[in-house]
Amino acid sequence: MALKIIDHGTAEYEQMVRLRDEILRKPLGMGFSEEELEKEKNNLHIVAYEDERMLGCCMLLEEDPQTVRLRQMAVRNDLQGKGIGKALMQFAENLARDRGYKRITMHARKHASGFYEKMGYRKSGDEFREITIPHVVMEKEL
């Protein structure tokens, strides 16, 4: 498995959008707007590949000079539980650390919070609804 950073607007980015749409949005009866995707220009786009197949992805967005936010974590449904999410998280954390960030935060889907807790994240604050489903803020000091 290869982990790498890709650029916004490329063919790989379009593949990433399709993967996120399939895993994160279509099950909720939603999609991505052009405005949402345009705002992602300032995100760091991270993907996991095997051969030509994208296995998973996530993004990092600077919140402040000390903090980066993890967004849009997605792993193909048939590959969940095989270590791809863990590898993406470790890669993202190392990138954040190398760039001088001290903390990662996220709006985690409530049903996925156990995965993030195993990765050392802790809940911060009360449950809330985002894109129609329960989420919790989670964070980790790097």
N, C-alpha and C positions, 0 to 999 in steps of 0.2 A: 504494500500500500504506500502511495506517495501522498504527502501533505504539501500543499503549496498555497501561495497567495496569487490571486488572479485580479485582473483589472476590470473595473466597471465598464460596461458597454461592449465587451468582447463576446465572441461566440461562447466561451467558457462561462461568462457571466450569465448569458441567456440560458445556458444549460442549468446553471445554479438556480435561476428564477423558476424554471420548470420544475426542478426537484422540490424546491420550497413550496411551490404552489400545490404540487401533488400531495405532499406530506402534511403541510401546515394549514393550507387555506381551503382546498377543495372539500375536505371532510367537514368543514364548517359552512359550506355553501358560499364561500367567499373567494375573492381573487385579489390581485394586486392592481392598484391604479398606477397610471403613468407618473403621477405626482409622487407617490410613495417610492417608486423605483428611482426617480430623479434625485430624491433626497439621499439615496444610498451612495452617491458619488464620493462622499467623505468617509465611507466605511472601509475598513480593511476586510476584504473578502477572502475567506479561507475555505479550501476544499480538500477532500480526500478522494483519491482516484485509485483504481486498480485497472491497469491497461487503459482503455479509453472510457471506462464506465465511472461516472461520478457516484461515489458511495454515500457521501454526506457533506455537510457544509455548515458554516456559521459566519458571523460577522462581528467585528469589533468597531465601536464608535466612541470617540473621545467625549467624555462628559465634562471633564476639567483636566488640568495638567497632571493630576494624581490618579484619576479614575477613568477607566474604560468600561463600556457596557457591552456585554455579550448579547447578540441578537440573532434571531432566526436560525437557531440550531436545528438541524434536520439530518436524519439518517434514514436511508431507504428502509421501509417497513420490514422487508424480508431479511435485512441484515442487522436489525437491532439486537443488542445483547452480545455482539461479537467483538466488542472493543473499539469500534470505529468512533463512537461518541467520546470515549475516554481519550483516544489518541488526538481527536480534534481539540478537546478541551486542554490537554497538556500542551499541544502546539500553540494554541491561542494564548494560554497563560505565559508560555516562554516568550512569545512575540511581545506581549504586553510588558513583561518584565524587562526585556531587552530594550524596549523603547522608553523605559523610565517610569512606567506606571506602578503605583503602589497597591491598587485595589481594582477588582473586577466586580461589577454589579450586573444584575439581570432581572428581567420580569420573567420568571419561570412559570410555565404551565404547572398548575398544582399537581397534576398526576405525574409530572416528571421531577418533582422536587426531591424525591428519594435518590434519584441518580445524582443530582447535584450535591446532595448532602454527603454521599459517598466520596465525592471529589473534593470535600472539604469546605463546601459553601454552607452558610448559615442563613436562616430566614431572618428578615428584618422588616418588621411591621405586619400589618394585618392583610388578610386575603382581600383581593379586589378582582373586578371583572375587566377583562380586556379582550377585544375581538370576540365577545360573547361568552368567554369561558373563564373559570377561576384561575387567577395567577397569584404568585407571591413574589415579593422582592427578595432576592438572595444576593449575598456578597461574600467575597473572600479577599483577605489581605494577601498580597503577593510577597 
